[in-house]
Amino acid sequence: MIKPKNNVYRGYAIEKAGHGKRAVFRTIINEKEWSAITESEVKAAIDVWIDEGVEPQ
């Protein structure tokens, strides 16, 4: 089974760029690219944007 490269969380595509310690997770929130070191930080930012309407810093 082939694992997809992009992960979708609550309607937002999360892309993993790099590998190992140099991996960065990216998504587009409110037409702006946003990235973080861990996937959980990106998911938290998406949650805040959807639930509270606050754009992540």
PDBQT receptor file of N, H, CA, C and O in Angstrom, charges set to zero:
ATOM      1  N   MET A   1       0.843  -1.179   0.000  1.00  0.00    +0.000 N 
ATOM      2  CA  MET A   1       0.000   0.000   0.000  1.00  0.00    +0.000 C 
ATOM      3  C   MET A   1       0.892   1.247   0.000  1.00  0.00    +0.000 C 
ATOM      4  O   MET A   1       1.850   1.329   0.769  1.00  0.00    +0.000 OA
ATOM      5  N   ILE A   2       0.579   2.197  -0.849  1.00  0.00    +0.000 N 
ATOM      6  H   ILE A   2      -0.199   2.130  -1.474  1.00  0.00    +0.000 HD
ATOM      7  CA  ILE A   2       1.353   3.432  -0.950  1.00  0.00    +0.000 C 
ATOM      8  C   ILE A   2       0.707   4.486  -0.066  1.00  0.00    +0.000 C 
ATOM      9  O   ILE A   2      -0.495   4.736  -0.157  1.00  0.00    +0.000 OA
ATOM     10  N   LYS A   3       1.506   5.095   0.781  1.00  0.00    +0.000 N 
ATOM     11  H   LYS A   3       2.482   4.891   0.855  1.00  0.00    +0.000 HD
ATOM     12  CA  LYS A   3       1.012   6.139   1.673  1.00  0.00    +0.000 C 
ATOM     13  C   LYS A   3       1.016   7.477   0.927  1.00  0.00    +0.000 C 
ATOM     14  O   LYS A   3       2.019   7.831   0.309  1.00  0.00    +0.000 OA
ATOM     15  N   PRO A   4      -0.097   8.228   0.978  1.00  0.00    +0.000 N 
ATOM     16  CA  PRO A   4      -0.114   9.522   0.290  1.00  0.00    +0.000 C 
ATOM     17  C   PRO A   4       0.870  10.507   0.923  1.00  0.00    +0.000 C 
ATOM     18  O   PRO A   4       1.116  10.459   2.128  1.00  0.00    +0.000 OA
ATOM     19  N   LYS A   5       1.428  11.399   0.105  1.00  0.00    +0.000 N 
ATOM     20  H   LYS A   5       1.227  11.438  -0.874  1.00  0.00    +0.000 HD
ATOM     21  CA  LYS A   5       2.397  12.363   0.607  1.00  0.00    +0.000 C 
ATOM     22  C   LYS A   5       1.732  13.505   1.365  1.00  0.00    +0.000 C 
ATOM     23  O   LYS A   5       2.330  14.080   2.274  1.00  0.00    +0.000 OA
ATOM     24  N   ASN A   6       0.506  13.832   0.998  1.00  0.00    +0.000 N 
ATOM     25  H   ASN A   6       0.020  13.364   0.260  1.00  0.00    +0.000 HD
ATOM     26  CA  ASN A   6      -0.195  14.920   1.664  1.00  0.00    +0.000 C 
ATOM     27  C   ASN A   6      -1.228  14.354   2.631  1.00  0.00    +0.000 C 
ATOM     28  O   ASN A   6      -1.921  13.386   2.317  1.00  0.00    +0.000 OA
ATOM     29  N   ASN A   7      -1.322  14.949   3.774  1.00  0.00    +0.000 N 
ATOM     30  H   ASN A   7      -0.759  15.736   4.029  1.00  0.00    +0.000 HD
ATOM     31  CA  ASN A   7      -2.282  14.580   4.784  1.00  0.00    +0.000 C 
ATOM     32  C   ASN A   7      -3.351  15.667   4.812  1.00  0.00    +0.000 C 
ATOM     33  O   ASN A   7      -3.022  16.850   4.725  1.00  0.00    +0.000 OA
ATOM     34  N   VAL A   8      -4.617  15.293   4.929  1.00  0.00    +0.000 N 
ATOM     35  H   VAL A   8      -4.885  14.332   4.999  1.00  0.00    +0.000 HD
ATOM     36  CA  VAL A   8      -5.697  16.271   4.993  1.00  0.00    +0.000 C 
ATOM     37  C   VAL A   8      -6.260  16.251   6.399  1.00  0.00    +0.000 C 
ATOM     38  O   VAL A   8      -6.639  15.199   6.914  1.00  0.00    +0.000 OA
ATOM     39  N   TYR A   9      -6.313  17.427   7.020  1.00  0.00    +0.000 N 
ATOM     40  H   TYR A   9      -6.006  18.282   6.602  1.00  0.00    +0.000 HD
ATOM     41  CA  TYR A   9      -6.834  17.558   8.374  1.00  0.00    +0.000 C 
ATOM     42  C   TYR A   9      -7.879  18.660   8.372  1.00  0.00    +0.000 C 
ATOM     43  O   TYR A   9      -7.561  19.817   8.095  1.00  0.00    +0.000 OA
ATOM     44  N   ARG A  10      -9.111  18.316   8.678  1.00  0.00    +0.000 N 
ATOM     45  H   ARG A  10      -9.369  17.376   8.903  1.00  0.00    +0.000 HD
ATOM     46  CA  ARG A  10     -10.238  19.243   8.731  1.00  0.00    +0.000 C 
ATOM     47  C   ARG A  10     -10.355  20.087   7.459  1.00  0.00    +0.000 C 
ATOM     48  O   ARG A  10     -10.686  21.272   7.514  1.00  0.00    +0.000 OA
ATOM     49  N   GLY A  11     -10.083  19.465   6.328  1.00  0.00    +0.000 N 
ATOM     50  H   GLY A  11      -9.815  18.503   6.283  1.00  0.00    +0.000 HD
ATOM     51  CA  GLY A  11     -10.231  20.141   5.052  1.00  0.00    +0.000 C 
ATOM     52  C   GLY A  11      -9.004  20.875   4.557  1.00  0.00    +0.000 C 
ATOM     53  O   GLY A  11      -9.026  21.420   3.454  1.00  0.00    +0.000 OA
ATOM     54  N   TYR A  12      -7.940  20.907   5.330  1.00  0.00    +0.000 N 
ATOM     55  H   TYR A  12      -7.922  20.465   6.226  1.00  0.00    +0.000 HD
ATOM     56  CA  TYR A  12      -6.697  21.578   4.939  1.00  0.00    +0.000 C 
ATOM     57  C   TYR A  12      -5.628  20.526   4.652  1.00  0.00    +0.000 C 
ATOM     58  O   TYR A  12      -5.425  19.612   5.451  1.00  0.00    +0.000 OA
ATOM     59  N   ALA A  13      -4.952  20.653   3.525  1.00  0.00    +0.000 N 
ATOM     60  H   ALA A  13      -5.118  21.396   2.877  1.00  0.00    +0.000 HD
ATOM     61  CA  ALA A  13      -3.891  19.723   3.155  1.00  0.00    +0.000 C 
ATOM     62  C   ALA A  13      -2.613  20.091   3.908  1.00  0.00    +0.000 C 
ATOM     63  O   ALA A  13      -2.197  21.249   3.913  1.00  0.00    +0.000 OA
ATOM     64  N   ILE A  14      -2.000  19.098   4.539  1.00  0.00    +0.000 N 
ATOM     65  H   ILE A  14      -2.338  18.157   4.534  1.00  0.00    +0.000 HD
ATOM     66  CA  ILE A  14      -0.724  19.291   5.234  1.00  0.00    +0.000 C 
ATOM     67  C   ILE A  14       0.340  18.554   4.431  1.00  0.00    +0.000 C 
ATOM     68  O   ILE A  14       0.244  17.345   4.215  1.00  0.00    +0.000 OA
ATOM     69  N   GLU A  15       1.339  19.284   4.000  1.00  0.00    +0.000 N 
ATOM     70  H   GLU A  15       1.416  20.265   4.175  1.00  0.00    +0.000 HD
ATOM     71  CA  GLU A  15       2.411  18.732   3.194  1.00  0.00    +0.000 C 
ATOM     72  C   GLU A  15       3.677  18.611   4.040  1.00  0.00    +0.000 C 
ATOM     73  O   GLU A  15       4.045  19.537   4.763  1.00  0.00    +0.000 OA
ATOM     74  N   LYS A  16       4.332  17.466   3.941  1.00  0.00    +0.000 N 
ATOM     75  H   LYS A  16       4.033  16.714   3.354  1.00  0.00    +0.000 HD
ATOM     76  CA  LYS A  16       5.596  17.271   4.647  1.00  0.00    +0.000 C 
ATOM     77  C   LYS A  16       6.724  17.515   3.658  1.00  0.00    +0.000 C 
ATOM     78  O   LYS A  16       6.782  16.886   2.601  1.00  0.00    +0.000 OA
ATOM     79  N   ALA A  17       7.620  18.430   4.008  1.00  0.00    +0.000 N 
ATOM     80  H   ALA A  17       7.573  18.940   4.866  1.00  0.00    +0.000 HD
ATOM     81  CA  ALA A  17       8.774  18.730   3.169  1.00  0.00    +0.000 C 
ATOM     82  C   ALA A  17      10.034  18.339   3.934  1.00  0.00    +0.000 C 
ATOM     83  O   ALA A  17      10.219  18.755   5.078  1.00  0.00    +0.000 OA
ATOM     84  N   GLY A  18      10.881  17.561   3.325  1.00  0.00    +0.000 N 
ATOM     85  H   GLY A  18      10.731  17.223   2.396  1.00  0.00    +0.000 HD
ATOM     86  CA  GLY A  18      12.097  17.112   3.980  1.00  0.00    +0.000 C 
ATOM     87  C   GLY A  18      11.875  15.791   4.693  1.00  0.00    +0.000 C 
ATOM     88  O   GLY A  18      10.829  15.158   4.554  1.00  0.00    +0.000 OA
ATOM     89  N   HIS A  19      12.882  15.388   5.461  1.00  0.00    +0.000 N 
ATOM     90  H   HIS A  19      13.732  15.902   5.574  1.00  0.00    +0.000 HD
ATOM     91  CA  HIS A  19      12.774  14.141   6.213  1.00  0.00    +0.000 C 
ATOM     92  C   HIS A  19      13.634  14.216   7.463  1.00  0.00    +0.000 C 
ATOM     93  O   HIS A  19      14.550  15.034   7.559  1.00  0.00    +0.000 OA
ATOM     94  N   GLY A  20      13.328  13.360   8.405  1.00  0.00    +0.000 N 
ATOM     95  H   GLY A  20      12.584  12.696   8.327  1.00  0.00    +0.000 HD
ATOM     96  CA  GLY A  20      14.091  13.315   9.648  1.00  0.00    +0.000 C 
ATOM     97  C   GLY A  20      13.962  14.596  10.447  1.00  0.00    +0.000 C 
ATOM     98  O   GLY A  20      12.872  15.154  10.569  1.00  0.00    +0.000 OA
ATOM     99  N   LYS A  21      15.081  15.064  10.994  1.00  0.00    +0.000 N 
ATOM    100  H   LYS A  21      15.967  14.610  10.895  1.00  0.00    +0.000 HD
ATOM    101  CA  LYS A  21      15.081  16.277  11.806  1.00  0.00    +0.000 C 
ATOM    102  C   LYS A  21      14.863  17.541  10.980  1.00  0.00    +0.000 C 
ATOM    103  O   LYS A  21      14.570  18.598  11.539  1.00  0.00    +0.000 OA
ATOM    104  N   ARG A  22      14.998  17.449   9.679  1.00  0.00    +0.000 N 
ATOM    105  H   ARG A  22      15.236  16.591   9.224  1.00  0.00    +0.000 HD
ATOM    106  CA  ARG A  22      14.840  18.625   8.812  1.00  0.00    +0.000 C 
ATOM    107  C   ARG A  22      13.452  18.706   8.188  1.00  0.00    +0.000 C 
ATOM    108  O   ARG A  22      13.232  19.512   7.284  1.00  0.00    +0.000 OA
ATOM    109  N   ALA A  23      12.530  17.900   8.645  1.00  0.00    +0.000 N 
ATOM    110  H   ALA A  23      12.709  17.246   9.380  1.00  0.00    +0.000 HD
ATOM    111  CA  ALA A  23      11.175  17.922   8.089  1.00  0.00    +0.000 C 
ATOM    112  C   ALA A  23      10.428  19.170   8.551  1.00  0.00    +0.000 C 
ATOM    113  O   ALA A  23      10.565  19.608   9.693  1.00  0.00    +0.000 OA
ATOM    114  N   VAL A  24       9.646  19.723   7.652  1.00  0.00    +0.000 N 
ATOM    115  H   VAL A  24       9.535  19.368   6.724  1.00  0.00    +0.000 HD
ATOM    116  CA  VAL A  24       8.798  20.878   7.935  1.00  0.00    +0.000 C 
ATOM    117  C   VAL A  24       7.416  20.553   7.391  1.00  0.00    +0.000 C 
ATOM    118  O   VAL A  24       7.284  20.018   6.290  1.00  0.00    +0.000 OA
ATOM    119  N   PHE A  25       6.401  20.874   8.158  1.00  0.00    +0.000 N 
ATOM    120  H   PHE A  25       6.508  21.308   9.053  1.00  0.00    +0.000 HD
ATOM    121  CA  PHE A  25       5.030  20.638   7.741  1.00  0.00    +0.000 C 
ATOM    122  C   PHE A  25       4.416  21.963   7.319  1.00  0.00    +0.000 C 
ATOM    123  O   PHE A  25       4.510  22.955   8.041  1.00  0.00    +0.000 OA
ATOM    124  N   ARG A  26       3.781  21.978   6.141  1.00  0.00    +0.000 N 
ATOM    125  H   ARG A  26       3.705  21.171   5.554  1.00  0.00    +0.000 HD
ATOM    126  CA  ARG A  26       3.235  23.215   5.583  1.00  0.00    +0.000 C 
ATOM    127  C   ARG A  26       1.752  23.050   5.279  1.00  0.00    +0.000 C 
ATOM    128  O   ARG A  26       1.286  21.956   4.963  1.00  0.00    +0.000 OA
ATOM    129  N   THR A  27       1.025  24.149   5.380  1.00  0.00    +0.000 N 
ATOM    130  H   THR A  27       1.404  25.039   5.636  1.00  0.00    +0.000 HD
ATOM    131  CA  THR A  27      -0.366  24.208   4.959  1.00  0.00    +0.000 C 
ATOM    132  C   THR A  27      -0.680  25.637   4.548  1.00  0.00    +0.000 C 
ATOM    133  O   THR A  27       0.107  26.546   4.812  1.00  0.00    +0.000 OA
ATOM    134  N   ILE A  28      -1.805  25.838   3.916  1.00  0.00    +0.000 N 
ATOM    135  H   ILE A  28      -2.444  25.100   3.701  1.00  0.00    +0.000 HD
ATOM    136  CA  ILE A  28      -2.238  27.176   3.540  1.00  0.00    +0.000 C 
ATOM    137  C   ILE A  28      -3.484  27.501   4.345  1.00  0.00    +0.000 C 
ATOM    138  O   ILE A  28      -4.512  26.835   4.221  1.00  0.00    +0.000 OA
ATOM    139  N   ILE A  29      -3.377  28.544   5.181  1.00  0.00    +0.000 N 
ATOM    140  H   ILE A  29      -2.542  29.085   5.282  1.00  0.00    +0.000 HD
ATOM    141  CA  ILE A  29      -4.476  28.987   6.030  1.00  0.00    +0.000 C 
ATOM    142  C   ILE A  29      -4.800  30.419   5.629  1.00  0.00    +0.000 C 
ATOM    143  O   ILE A  29      -3.930  31.290   5.655  1.00  0.00    +0.000 OA
ATOM    144  N   ASN A  30      -6.044  30.657   5.260  1.00  0.00    +0.000 N 
ATOM    145  H   ASN A  30      -6.750  29.949   5.239  1.00  0.00    +0.000 HD
ATOM    146  CA  ASN A  30      -6.504  31.993   4.875  1.00  0.00    +0.000 C 
ATOM    147  C   ASN A  30      -5.632  32.572   3.758  1.00  0.00    +0.000 C 
ATOM    148  O   ASN A  30      -5.217  33.729   3.813  1.00  0.00    +0.000 OA
ATOM    149  N   GLU A  31      -5.364  31.739   2.740  1.00  0.00    +0.000 N 
ATOM    150  H   GLU A  31      -5.702  30.799   2.695  1.00  0.00    +0.000 HD
ATOM    151  CA  GLU A  31      -4.585  32.111   1.556  1.00  0.00    +0.000 C 
ATOM    152  C   GLU A  31      -3.135  32.488   1.856  1.00  0.00    +0.000 C 
ATOM    153  O   GLU A  31      -2.491  33.131   1.027  1.00  0.00    +0.000 OA
ATOM    154  N   LYS A  32      -2.611  32.108   3.008  1.00  0.00    +0.000 N 
ATOM    155  H   LYS A  32      -3.134  31.585   3.682  1.00  0.00    +0.000 HD
ATOM    156  CA  LYS A  32      -1.207  32.346   3.352  1.00  0.00    +0.000 C 
ATOM    157  C   LYS A  32      -0.565  31.015   3.721  1.00  0.00    +0.000 C 
ATOM    158  O   LYS A  32      -1.165  30.197   4.419  1.00  0.00    +0.000 OA
ATOM    159  N   GLU A  33       0.670  30.804   3.241  1.00  0.00    +0.000 N 
ATOM    160  H   GLU A  33       1.157  31.468   2.674  1.00  0.00    +0.000 HD
ATOM    161  CA  GLU A  33       1.375  29.580   3.592  1.00  0.00    +0.000 C 
ATOM    162  C   GLU A  33       1.828  29.659   5.043  1.00  0.00    +0.000 C 
ATOM    163  O   GLU A  33       2.334  30.688   5.491  1.00  0.00    +0.000 OA
ATOM    164  N   TRP A  34       1.646  28.577   5.764  1.00  0.00    +0.000 N 
ATOM    165  H   TRP A  34       1.235  27.741   5.401  1.00  0.00    +0.000 HD
ATOM    166  CA  TRP A  34       2.020  28.516   7.168  1.00  0.00    +0.000 C 
ATOM    167  C   TRP A  34       2.751  27.210   7.395  1.00  0.00    +0.000 C 
ATOM    168  O   TRP A  34       2.334  26.173   6.879  1.00  0.00    +0.000 OA
ATOM    169  N   SER A  35       3.842  27.239   8.162  1.00  0.00    +0.000 N 
ATOM    170  H   SER A  35       4.181  28.082   8.581  1.00  0.00    +0.000 HD
ATOM    171  CA  SER A  35       4.609  26.021   8.393  1.00  0.00    +0.000 C 
ATOM    172  C   SER A  35       5.044  25.925   9.844  1.00  0.00    +0.000 C 
ATOM    173  O   SER A  35       5.089  26.918  10.570  1.00  0.00    +0.000 OA
ATOM    174  N   ALA A  36       5.366  24.696  10.248  1.00  0.00    +0.000 N 
ATOM    175  H   ALA A  36       5.330  23.889   9.658  1.00  0.00    +0.000 HD
ATOM    176  CA  ALA A  36       5.827  24.430  11.605  1.00  0.00    +0.000 C 
ATOM    177  C   ALA A  36       6.735  23.208  11.579  1.00  0.00    +0.000 C 
ATOM    178  O   ALA A  36       6.788  22.467  10.597  1.00  0.00    +0.000 OA
ATOM    179  N   ILE A  37       7.441  23.020  12.675  1.00  0.00    +0.000 N 
ATOM    180  H   ILE A  37       7.398  23.621  13.472  1.00  0.00    +0.000 HD
ATOM    181  CA  ILE A  37       8.384  21.903  12.779  1.00  0.00    +0.000 C 
ATOM    182  C   ILE A  37       7.653  20.576  12.971  1.00  0.00    +0.000 C 
ATOM    183  O   ILE A  37       8.088  19.556  12.437  1.00  0.00    +0.000 OA
ATOM    184  N   THR A  38       6.559  20.570  13.719  1.00  0.00    +0.000 N 
ATOM    185  H   THR A  38       6.205  21.398  14.153  1.00  0.00    +0.000 HD
ATOM    186  CA  THR A  38       5.825  19.331  13.967  1.00  0.00    +0.000 C 
ATOM    187  C   THR A  38       4.434  19.386  13.362  1.00  0.00    +0.000 C 
ATOM    188  O   THR A  38       3.840  20.455  13.224  1.00  0.00    +0.000 OA
ATOM    189  N   GLU A  39       3.935  18.236  13.010  1.00  0.00    +0.000 N 
ATOM    190  H   GLU A  39       4.418  17.368  13.122  1.00  0.00    +0.000 HD
ATOM    191  CA  GLU A  39       2.600  18.149  12.430  1.00  0.00    +0.000 C 
ATOM    192  C   GLU A  39       1.534  18.549  13.442  1.00  0.00    +0.000 C 
ATOM    193  O   GLU A  39       0.505  19.110  13.066  1.00  0.00    +0.000 OA
ATOM    194  N   SER A  40       1.767  18.268  14.721  1.00  0.00    +0.000 N 
ATOM    195  H   SER A  40       2.603  17.813  15.027  1.00  0.00    +0.000 HD
ATOM    196  CA  SER A  40       0.779  18.629  15.742  1.00  0.00    +0.000 C 
ATOM    197  C   SER A  40       0.631  20.147  15.878  1.00  0.00    +0.000 C 
ATOM    198  O   SER A  40      -0.462  20.628  16.175  1.00  0.00    +0.000 OA
ATOM    199  N   GLU A  41       1.703  20.907  15.668  1.00  0.00    +0.000 N 
ATOM    200  H   GLU A  41       2.591  20.516  15.426  1.00  0.00    +0.000 HD
ATOM    201  CA  GLU A  41       1.615  22.373  15.705  1.00  0.00    +0.000 C 
ATOM    202  C   GLU A  41       0.764  22.896  14.547  1.00  0.00    +0.000 C 
ATOM    203  O   GLU A  41      -0.004  23.843  14.714  1.00  0.00    +0.000 OA
ATOM    204  N   VAL A  42       0.903  22.280  13.382  1.00  0.00    +0.000 N 
ATOM    205  H   VAL A  42       1.527  21.510  13.246  1.00  0.00    +0.000 HD
ATOM    206  CA  VAL A  42       0.100  22.684  12.230  1.00  0.00    +0.000 C 
ATOM    207  C   VAL A  42      -1.368  22.356  12.488  1.00  0.00    +0.000 C 
ATOM    208  O   VAL A  42      -2.247  23.164  12.191  1.00  0.00    +0.000 OA
ATOM    209  N   LYS A  43      -1.635  21.177  13.038  1.00  0.00    +0.000 N 
ATOM    210  H   LYS A  43      -0.921  20.520  13.280  1.00  0.00    +0.000 HD
ATOM    211  CA  LYS A  43      -3.012  20.790  13.344  1.00  0.00    +0.000 C 
ATOM    212  C   LYS A  43      -3.624  21.715  14.392  1.00  0.00    +0.000 C 
ATOM    213  O   LYS A  43      -4.804  22.055  14.304  1.00  0.00    +0.000 OA
ATOM    214  N   ALA A  44      -2.837  22.122  15.377  1.00  0.00    +0.000 N 
ATOM    215  H   ALA A  44      -1.878  21.846  15.449  1.00  0.00    +0.000 HD
ATOM    216  CA  ALA A  44      -3.332  23.052  16.396  1.00  0.00    +0.000 C 
ATOM    217  C   ALA A  44      -3.665  24.407  15.772  1.00  0.00    +0.000 C 
ATOM    218  O   ALA A  44      -4.664  25.027  16.136  1.00  0.00    +0.000 OA
ATOM    219  N   ALA A  45      -2.846  24.863  14.845  1.00  0.00    +0.000 N 
ATOM    220  H   ALA A  45      -2.034  24.359  14.549  1.00  0.00    +0.000 HD
ATOM    221  CA  ALA A  45      -3.101  26.136  14.169  1.00  0.00    +0.000 C 
ATOM    222  C   ALA A  45      -4.381  26.059  13.330  1.00  0.00    +0.000 C 
ATOM    223  O   ALA A  45      -5.159  27.012  13.285  1.00  0.00    +0.000 OA
ATOM    224  N   ILE A  46      -4.591  24.926  12.671  1.00  0.00    +0.000 N 
ATOM    225  H   ILE A  46      -3.960  24.151  12.708  1.00  0.00    +0.000 HD
ATOM    226  CA  ILE A  46      -5.823  24.738  11.896  1.00  0.00    +0.000 C 
ATOM    227  C   ILE A  46      -7.025  24.737  12.821  1.00  0.00    +0.000 C 
ATOM    228  O   ILE A  46      -8.053  25.333  12.498  1.00  0.00    +0.000 OA
ATOM    229  N   ASP A  47      -6.911  24.072  13.975  1.00  0.00    +0.000 N 
ATOM    230  H   ASP A  47      -6.076  23.588  14.237  1.00  0.00    +0.000 HD
ATOM    231  CA  ASP A  47      -8.005  24.047  14.949  1.00  0.00    +0.000 C 
ATOM    232  C   ASP A  47      -8.360  25.449  15.427  1.00  0.00    +0.000 C 
ATOM    233  O   ASP A  47      -9.537  25.799  15.511  1.00  0.00    +0.000 OA
ATOM    234  N   VAL A  48      -7.352  26.246  15.739  1.00  0.00    +0.000 N 
ATOM    235  H   VAL A  48      -6.396  25.962  15.671  1.00  0.00    +0.000 HD
ATOM    236  CA  VAL A  48      -7.586  27.611  16.209  1.00  0.00    +0.000 C 
ATOM    237  C   VAL A  48      -8.255  28.435  15.116  1.00  0.00    +0.000 C 
ATOM    238  O   VAL A  48      -9.173  29.208  15.391  1.00  0.00    +0.000 OA
ATOM    239  N   TRP A  49      -7.798  28.271  13.880  1.00  0.00    +0.000 N 
ATOM    240  H   TRP A  49      -7.053  27.643  13.657  1.00  0.00    +0.000 HD
ATOM    241  CA  TRP A  49      -8.371  29.030  12.779  1.00  0.00    +0.000 C 
ATOM    242  C   TRP A  49      -9.844  28.658  12.572  1.00  0.00    +0.000 C 
ATOM    243  O   TRP A  49     -10.684  29.542  12.401  1.00  0.00    +0.000 OA
ATOM    244  N   ILE A  50     -10.162  27.363  12.584  1.00  0.00    +0.000 N 
ATOM    245  H   ILE A  50      -9.479  26.645  12.722  1.00  0.00    +0.000 HD
ATOM    246  CA  ILE A  50     -11.531  26.926  12.346  1.00  0.00    +0.000 C 
ATOM    247  C   ILE A  50     -12.427  27.235  13.525  1.00  0.00    +0.000 C 
ATOM    248  O   ILE A  50     -13.524  27.759  13.338  1.00  0.00    +0.000 OA
ATOM    249  N   ASP A  51     -11.987  26.922  14.745  1.00  0.00    +0.000 N 
ATOM    250  H   ASP A  51     -11.095  26.496  14.896  1.00  0.00    +0.000 HD
ATOM    251  CA  ASP A  51     -12.834  27.057  15.932  1.00  0.00    +0.000 C 
ATOM    252  C   ASP A  51     -12.989  28.502  16.424  1.00  0.00    +0.000 C 
ATOM    253  O   ASP A  51     -14.073  28.900  16.852  1.00  0.00    +0.000 OA
ATOM    254  N   GLU A  52     -11.916  29.274  16.363  1.00  0.00    +0.000 N 
ATOM    255  H   GLU A  52     -11.036  28.951  16.015  1.00  0.00    +0.000 HD
ATOM    256  CA  GLU A  52     -11.937  30.621  16.940  1.00  0.00    +0.000 C 
ATOM    257  C   GLU A  52     -11.814  31.732  15.911  1.00  0.00    +0.000 C 
ATOM    258  O   GLU A  52     -12.030  32.899  16.237  1.00  0.00    +0.000 OA
ATOM    259  N   GLY A  53     -11.472  31.393  14.678  1.00  0.00    +0.000 N 
ATOM    260  H   GLY A  53     -11.296  30.445  14.413  1.00  0.00    +0.000 HD
ATOM    261  CA  GLY A  53     -11.333  32.414  13.643  1.00  0.00    +0.000 C 
ATOM    262  C   GLY A  53     -10.088  33.267  13.792  1.00  0.00    +0.000 C 
ATOM    263  O   GLY A  53     -10.019  34.358  13.226  1.00  0.00    +0.000 OA
ATOM    264  N   VAL A  54      -9.098  32.792  14.546  1.00  0.00    +0.000 N 
ATOM    265  H   VAL A  54      -9.154  31.905  15.006  1.00  0.00    +0.000 HD
ATOM    266  CA  VAL A  54      -7.871  33.534  14.787  1.00  0.00    +0.000 C 
ATOM    267  C   VAL A  54      -6.783  32.961  13.877  1.00  0.00    +0.000 C 
ATOM    268  O   VAL A  54      -6.516  31.759  13.889  1.00  0.00    +0.000 OA
ATOM    269  N   GLU A  55      -6.166  33.836  13.093  1.00  0.00    +0.000 N 
ATOM    270  H   GLU A  55      -6.383  34.812  13.083  1.00  0.00    +0.000 HD
ATOM    271  CA  GLU A  55      -5.087  33.395  12.208  1.00  0.00    +0.000 C 
ATOM    272  C   GLU A  55      -3.831  33.102  13.039  1.00  0.00    +0.000 C 
ATOM    273  O   GLU A  55      -3.465  33.902  13.899  1.00  0.00    +0.000 OA
ATOM    274  N   PRO A  56      -3.162  31.958  12.791  1.00  0.00    +0.000 N 
ATOM    275  CA  PRO A  56      -1.964  31.624  13.568  1.00  0.00    +0.000 C 
ATOM    276  C   PRO A  56      -0.836  32.600  13.330  1.00  0.00    +0.000 C 
ATOM    277  O   PRO A  56      -0.740  33.203  12.261  1.00  0.00    +0.000 OA
ATOM    278  N   GLN A  57       0.011  32.754  14.315  1.00  0.00    +0.000 N 
ATOM    279  H   GLN A  57      -0.067  32.264  15.183  1.00  0.00    +0.000 HD
ATOM    280  CA  GLN A  57       1.150  33.674  14.239  1.00  0.00    +0.000 C 
ATOM    281  C   GLN A  57       2.346  32.977  13.629  1.00  0.00    +0.000 C 
ATOM    282  O   GLN A  57       3.405  33.586  13.479  1.00  0.00    +0.000 OA
TER     283      GLN A  57
